[in-house]
Amino acid sequence: MASLVRRGEGLGGRRAAAMRRGHMNDEDAAFIEEVWAKYDVNDDGTMERAELSALMTEINEGVAPSPKELRMLTKAADADHNGLIDKKELKKLIALWFVLTEEKNTKWTLGNLRREIRQAFQ
């Protein structure tokens, strides 16, 4: 299995833009499967905040999300509102994380992030 792809080494540029638009190629889908297998450590089919934080830190080249960013991203991507992220929601969360990290000067709110999801995944 290939090693985890870092944002700057493979998920930046074209792939991050594609994920923001809600489109994933086979490589992106394989990446989601790989990180899911690595970070769903208790193998319960969902990811809790601690698991998500570790994943997001690795794909952002060692920079961890703040607790506020993690809360906002989880709430924005959590379609079933159970406080956990499933595999389908993970794609949205990663796409939002890229938007958030690429546009640090933007004042992000939960509403803004939900709007990004609606636009990207129509």
Biotite code that builds the C-alpha atoms (Angstrom):
import biotite.structure as struc

atoms = struc.array([
    struc.Atom([0.000, 0.000, 0.000], chain_id="A", res_id=1, res_name="MET", atom_name="CA", element="C"),
    struc.Atom([1.295, 3.442, -0.882], chain_id="A", res_id=2, res_name="ALA", atom_name="CA", element="C"),
    struc.Atom([2.275, 5.773, 1.906], chain_id="A", res_id=3, res_name="SER", atom_name="CA", element="C"),
    struc.Atom([-0.103, 8.493, 2.995], chain_id="A", res_id=4, res_name="LEU", atom_name="CA", element="C"),
    struc.Atom([-0.137, 11.308, 0.453], chain_id="A", res_id=5, res_name="VAL", atom_name="CA", element="C"),
    struc.Atom([0.614, 14.673, 1.988], chain_id="A", res_id=6, res_name="ARG", atom_name="CA", element="C"),
    struc.Atom([-1.249, 17.759, 0.853], chain_id="A", res_id=7, res_name="ARG", atom_name="CA", element="C"),
    struc.Atom([1.769, 19.344, -0.769], chain_id="A", res_id=8, res_name="GLY", atom_name="CA", element="C"),
    struc.Atom([2.865, 16.114, -2.428], chain_id="A", res_id=9, res_name="GLU", atom_name="CA", element="C"),
    struc.Atom([-0.301, 14.944, -4.113], chain_id="A", res_id=10, res_name="GLY", atom_name="CA", element="C"),
    struc.Atom([-3.491, 16.306, -2.664], chain_id="A", res_id=11, res_name="LEU", atom_name="CA", element="C"),
    struc.Atom([-2.670, 19.908, -3.442], chain_id="A", res_id=12, res_name="GLY", atom_name="CA", element="C"),
    struc.Atom([-3.557, 21.661, -6.645], chain_id="A", res_id=13, res_name="GLY", atom_name="CA", element="C"),
    struc.Atom([-5.719, 19.610, -8.991], chain_id="A", res_id=14, res_name="ARG", atom_name="CA", element="C"),
    struc.Atom([-6.759, 16.965, -6.455], chain_id="A", res_id=15, res_name="ARG", atom_name="CA", element="C"),
    struc.Atom([-7.685, 19.461, -3.735], chain_id="A", res_id=16, res_name="ALA", atom_name="CA", element="C"),
    struc.Atom([-9.692, 21.453, -6.283], chain_id="A", res_id=17, res_name="ALA", atom_name="CA", element="C"),
    struc.Atom([-11.425, 18.280, -7.468], chain_id="A", res_id=18, res_name="ALA", atom_name="CA", element="C"),
    struc.Atom([-12.277, 17.309, -3.901], chain_id="A", res_id=19, res_name="MET", atom_name="CA", element="C"),
    struc.Atom([-13.666, 20.791, -3.259], chain_id="A", res_id=20, res_name="ARG", atom_name="CA", element="C"),
    struc.Atom([-15.918, 20.304, -6.268], chain_id="A", res_id=21, res_name="ARG", atom_name="CA", element="C"),
    struc.Atom([-16.946, 16.890, -4.968], chain_id="A", res_id=22, res_name="GLY", atom_name="CA", element="C"),
    struc.Atom([-15.219, 14.885, -7.696], chain_id="A", res_id=23, res_name="HIS", atom_name="CA", element="C"),
    struc.Atom([-12.718, 12.165, -6.904], chain_id="A", res_id=24, res_name="MET", atom_name="CA", element="C"),
    struc.Atom([-10.662, 10.074, -9.256], chain_id="A", res_id=25, res_name="ASN", atom_name="CA", element="C"),
    struc.Atom([-9.554, 6.519, -8.490], chain_id="A", res_id=26, res_name="ASP", atom_name="CA", element="C"),
    struc.Atom([-6.376, 7.764, -6.792], chain_id="A", res_id=27, res_name="GLU", atom_name="CA", element="C"),
    struc.Atom([-8.408, 10.043, -4.504], chain_id="A", res_id=28, res_name="ASP", atom_name="CA", element="C"),
    struc.Atom([-10.796, 7.215, -3.637], chain_id="A", res_id=29, res_name="ALA", atom_name="CA", element="C"),
    struc.Atom([-7.826, 4.961, -2.860], chain_id="A", res_id=30, res_name="ALA", atom_name="CA", element="C"),
    struc.Atom([-6.391, 7.713, -0.651], chain_id="A", res_id=31, res_name="PHE", atom_name="CA", element="C"),
    struc.Atom([-9.661, 7.932, 1.332], chain_id="A", res_id=32, res_name="ILE", atom_name="CA", element="C"),
    struc.Atom([-9.638, 4.136, 1.782], chain_id="A", res_id=33, res_name="GLU", atom_name="CA", element="C"),
    struc.Atom([-6.015, 4.225, 2.917], chain_id="A", res_id=34, res_name="GLU", atom_name="CA", element="C"),
    struc.Atom([-6.427, 6.982, 5.484], chain_id="A", res_id=35, res_name="VAL", atom_name="CA", element="C"),
    struc.Atom([-9.657, 5.406, 6.686], chain_id="A", res_id=36, res_name="TRP", atom_name="CA", element="C"),
    struc.Atom([-7.888, 2.107, 7.357], chain_id="A", res_id=37, res_name="ALA", atom_name="CA", element="C"),
    struc.Atom([-5.062, 3.910, 9.132], chain_id="A", res_id=38, res_name="LYS", atom_name="CA", element="C"),
    struc.Atom([-7.051, 6.333, 11.284], chain_id="A", res_id=39, res_name="TYR", atom_name="CA", element="C"),
    struc.Atom([-10.261, 4.468, 12.154], chain_id="A", res_id=40, res_name="ASP", atom_name="CA", element="C"),
    struc.Atom([-8.197, 2.838, 14.880], chain_id="A", res_id=41, res_name="VAL", atom_name="CA", element="C"),
    struc.Atom([-11.081, 1.283, 16.786], chain_id="A", res_id=42, res_name="ASN", atom_name="CA", element="C"),
    struc.Atom([-12.553, -0.017, 13.494], chain_id="A", res_id=43, res_name="ASP", atom_name="CA", element="C"),
    struc.Atom([-16.082, 1.131, 14.343], chain_id="A", res_id=44, res_name="ASP", atom_name="CA", element="C"),
    struc.Atom([-16.869, 2.650, 10.944], chain_id="A", res_id=45, res_name="GLY", atom_name="CA", element="C"),
    struc.Atom([-16.702, 6.227, 12.199], chain_id="A", res_id=46, res_name="THR", atom_name="CA", element="C"),
    struc.Atom([-13.996, 8.671, 13.193], chain_id="A", res_id=47, res_name="MET", atom_name="CA", element="C"),
    struc.Atom([-13.996, 10.573, 16.429], chain_id="A", res_id=48, res_name="GLU", atom_name="CA", element="C"),
    struc.Atom([-12.301, 13.948, 16.856], chain_id="A", res_id=49, res_name="ARG", atom_name="CA", element="C"),
    struc.Atom([-9.011, 12.483, 18.120], chain_id="A", res_id=50, res_name="ALA", atom_name="CA", element="C"),
    struc.Atom([-8.765, 10.207, 15.069], chain_id="A", res_id=51, res_name="GLU", atom_name="CA", element="C"),
    struc.Atom([-9.668, 13.104, 12.760], chain_id="A", res_id=52, res_name="LEU", atom_name="CA", element="C"),
    struc.Atom([-7.134, 15.410, 14.366], chain_id="A", res_id=53, res_name="SER", atom_name="CA", element="C"),
    struc.Atom([-4.337, 12.900, 13.759], chain_id="A", res_id=54, res_name="ALA", atom_name="CA", element="C"),
    struc.Atom([-5.389, 12.401, 10.142], chain_id="A", res_id=55, res_name="LEU", atom_name="CA", element="C"),
    struc.Atom([-5.714, 16.129, 9.452], chain_id="A", res_id=56, res_name="MET", atom_name="CA", element="C"),
    struc.Atom([-2.339, 16.818, 11.052], chain_id="A", res_id=57, res_name="THR", atom_name="CA", element="C"),
    struc.Atom([-0.616, 14.305, 8.794], chain_id="A", res_id=58, res_name="GLU", atom_name="CA", element="C"),
    struc.Atom([-2.215, 15.502, 5.552], chain_id="A", res_id=59, res_name="ILE", atom_name="CA", element="C"),
    struc.Atom([-1.410, 19.115, 6.485], chain_id="A", res_id=60, res_name="ASN", atom_name="CA", element="C"),
    struc.Atom([2.306, 18.375, 6.781], chain_id="A", res_id=61, res_name="GLU", atom_name="CA", element="C"),
    struc.Atom([2.358, 18.205, 10.573], chain_id="A", res_id=62, res_name="GLY", atom_name="CA", element="C"),
    struc.Atom([0.206, 21.251, 11.310], chain_id="A", res_id=63, res_name="VAL", atom_name="CA", element="C"),
    struc.Atom([-2.662, 20.252, 13.581], chain_id="A", res_id=64, res_name="ALA", atom_name="CA", element="C"),
    struc.Atom([-6.109, 21.807, 13.366], chain_id="A", res_id=65, res_name="PRO", atom_name="CA", element="C"),
    struc.Atom([-7.031, 23.980, 16.319], chain_id="A", res_id=66, res_name="SER", atom_name="CA", element="C"),
    struc.Atom([-9.812, 22.643, 18.572], chain_id="A", res_id=67, res_name="PRO", atom_name="CA", element="C"),
    struc.Atom([-12.111, 25.332, 17.112], chain_id="A", res_id=68, res_name="LYS", atom_name="CA", element="C"),
    struc.Atom([-11.258, 24.352, 13.517], chain_id="A", res_id=69, res_name="GLU", atom_name="CA", element="C"),
    struc.Atom([-11.825, 20.688, 14.328], chain_id="A", res_id=70, res_name="LEU", atom_name="CA", element="C"),
    struc.Atom([-15.220, 21.411, 15.912], chain_id="A", res_id=71, res_name="ARG", atom_name="CA", element="C"),
    struc.Atom([-16.323, 23.576, 12.976], chain_id="A", res_id=72, res_name="MET", atom_name="CA", element="C"),
    struc.Atom([-15.152, 21.107, 10.345], chain_id="A", res_id=73, res_name="LEU", atom_name="CA", element="C"),
    struc.Atom([-16.780, 18.169, 12.115], chain_id="A", res_id=74, res_name="THR", atom_name="CA", element="C"),
    struc.Atom([-20.083, 20.017, 12.463], chain_id="A", res_id=75, res_name="LYS", atom_name="CA", element="C"),
    struc.Atom([-19.990, 21.198, 8.850], chain_id="A", res_id=76, res_name="ALA", atom_name="CA", element="C"),
    struc.Atom([-19.232, 17.746, 7.401], chain_id="A", res_id=77, res_name="ALA", atom_name="CA", element="C"),
    struc.Atom([-21.384, 15.692, 9.811], chain_id="A", res_id=78, res_name="ASP", atom_name="CA", element="C"),
    struc.Atom([-24.466, 15.190, 7.599], chain_id="A", res_id=79, res_name="ALA", atom_name="CA", element="C"),
    struc.Atom([-26.301, 12.895, 10.044], chain_id="A", res_id=80, res_name="ASP", atom_name="CA", element="C"),
    struc.Atom([-25.464, 15.088, 13.074], chain_id="A", res_id=81, res_name="HIS", atom_name="CA", element="C"),
    struc.Atom([-24.224, 12.209, 15.238], chain_id="A", res_id=82, res_name="ASN", atom_name="CA", element="C"),
    struc.Atom([-20.948, 13.936, 16.142], chain_id="A", res_id=83, res_name="GLY", atom_name="CA", element="C"),
    struc.Atom([-18.908, 11.323, 14.255], chain_id="A", res_id=84, res_name="LEU", atom_name="CA", element="C"),
    struc.Atom([-17.571, 11.248, 10.714], chain_id="A", res_id=85, res_name="ILE", atom_name="CA", element="C"),
    struc.Atom([-18.225, 8.297, 8.437], chain_id="A", res_id=86, res_name="ASP", atom_name="CA", element="C"),
    struc.Atom([-16.359, 7.539, 5.219], chain_id="A", res_id=87, res_name="LYS", atom_name="CA", element="C"),
    struc.Atom([-18.701, 9.576, 3.008], chain_id="A", res_id=88, res_name="LYS", atom_name="CA", element="C"),
    struc.Atom([-18.464, 12.565, 5.348], chain_id="A", res_id=89, res_name="GLU", atom_name="CA", element="C"),
    struc.Atom([-14.666, 12.228, 5.492], chain_id="A", res_id=90, res_name="LEU", atom_name="CA", element="C"),
    struc.Atom([-14.381, 13.243, 1.848], chain_id="A", res_id=91, res_name="LYS", atom_name="CA", element="C"),
    struc.Atom([-16.245, 16.470, 2.648], chain_id="A", res_id=92, res_name="LYS", atom_name="CA", element="C"),
    struc.Atom([-14.215, 17.104, 5.780], chain_id="A", res_id=93, res_name="LEU", atom_name="CA", element="C"),
    struc.Atom([-10.907, 16.720, 3.927], chain_id="A", res_id=94, res_name="ILE", atom_name="CA", element="C"),
    struc.Atom([-12.102, 19.013, 1.138], chain_id="A", res_id=95, res_name="ALA", atom_name="CA", element="C"),
    struc.Atom([-13.112, 21.648, 3.703], chain_id="A", res_id=96, res_name="LEU", atom_name="CA", element="C"),
    struc.Atom([-9.801, 21.267, 5.533], chain_id="A", res_id=97, res_name="TRP", atom_name="CA", element="C"),
    struc.Atom([-7.969, 22.082, 2.307], chain_id="A", res_id=98, res_name="PHE", atom_name="CA", element="C"),
    struc.Atom([-10.170, 25.117, 1.723], chain_id="A", res_id=99, res_name="VAL", atom_name="CA", element="C"),
    struc.Atom([-9.606, 26.272, 5.299], chain_id="A", res_id=100, res_name="LEU", atom_name="CA", element="C"),
    struc.Atom([-5.816, 25.796, 5.207], chain_id="A", res_id=101, res_name="THR", atom_name="CA", element="C"),
    struc.Atom([-5.424, 27.343, 1.761], chain_id="A", res_id=102, res_name="GLU", atom_name="CA", element="C"),
    struc.Atom([-7.456, 30.417, 2.651], chain_id="A", res_id=103, res_name="GLU", atom_name="CA", element="C"),
    struc.Atom([-6.210, 31.228, 6.157], chain_id="A", res_id=104, res_name="LYS", atom_name="CA", element="C"),
    struc.Atom([-6.996, 34.947, 5.749], chain_id="A", res_id=105, res_name="ASN", atom_name="CA", element="C"),
    struc.Atom([-10.718, 34.237, 5.372], chain_id="A", res_id=106, res_name="THR", atom_name="CA", element="C"),
    struc.Atom([-12.884, 34.531, 8.476], chain_id="A", res_id=107, res_name="LYS", atom_name="CA", element="C"),
    struc.Atom([-14.499, 31.072, 8.509], chain_id="A", res_id=108, res_name="TRP", atom_name="CA", element="C"),
    struc.Atom([-17.766, 30.378, 10.274], chain_id="A", res_id=109, res_name="THR", atom_name="CA", element="C"),
    struc.Atom([-19.839, 27.216, 10.461], chain_id="A", res_id=110, res_name="LEU", atom_name="CA", element="C"),
    struc.Atom([-22.279, 28.802, 8.001], chain_id="A", res_id=111, res_name="GLY", atom_name="CA", element="C"),
    struc.Atom([-19.502, 29.564, 5.504], chain_id="A", res_id=112, res_name="ASN", atom_name="CA", element="C"),
    struc.Atom([-18.215, 25.996, 5.709], chain_id="A", res_id=113, res_name="LEU", atom_name="CA", element="C"),
    struc.Atom([-21.689, 24.526, 5.215], chain_id="A", res_id=114, res_name="ARG", atom_name="CA", element="C"),
    struc.Atom([-22.136, 26.795, 2.185], chain_id="A", res_id=115, res_name="ARG", atom_name="CA", element="C"),
    struc.Atom([-18.825, 25.461, 0.785], chain_id="A", res_id=116, res_name="GLU", atom_name="CA", element="C"),
    struc.Atom([-20.137, 21.903, 1.189], chain_id="A", res_id=117, res_name="ILE", atom_name="CA", element="C"),
    struc.Atom([-23.425, 22.695, -0.543], chain_id="A", res_id=118, res_name="ARG", atom_name="CA", element="C"),
    struc.Atom([-21.608, 24.334, -3.460], chain_id="A", res_id=119, res_name="GLN", atom_name="CA", element="C"),
    struc.Atom([-18.966, 21.621, -3.769], chain_id="A", res_id=120, res_name="ALA", atom_name="CA", element="C"),
    struc.Atom([-21.194, 18.579, -3.397], chain_id="A", res_id=121, res_name="PHE", atom_name="CA", element="C"),
    struc.Atom([-24.386, 19.566, -5.246], chain_id="A", res_id=122, res_name="GLN", atom_name="CA", element="C"),
])
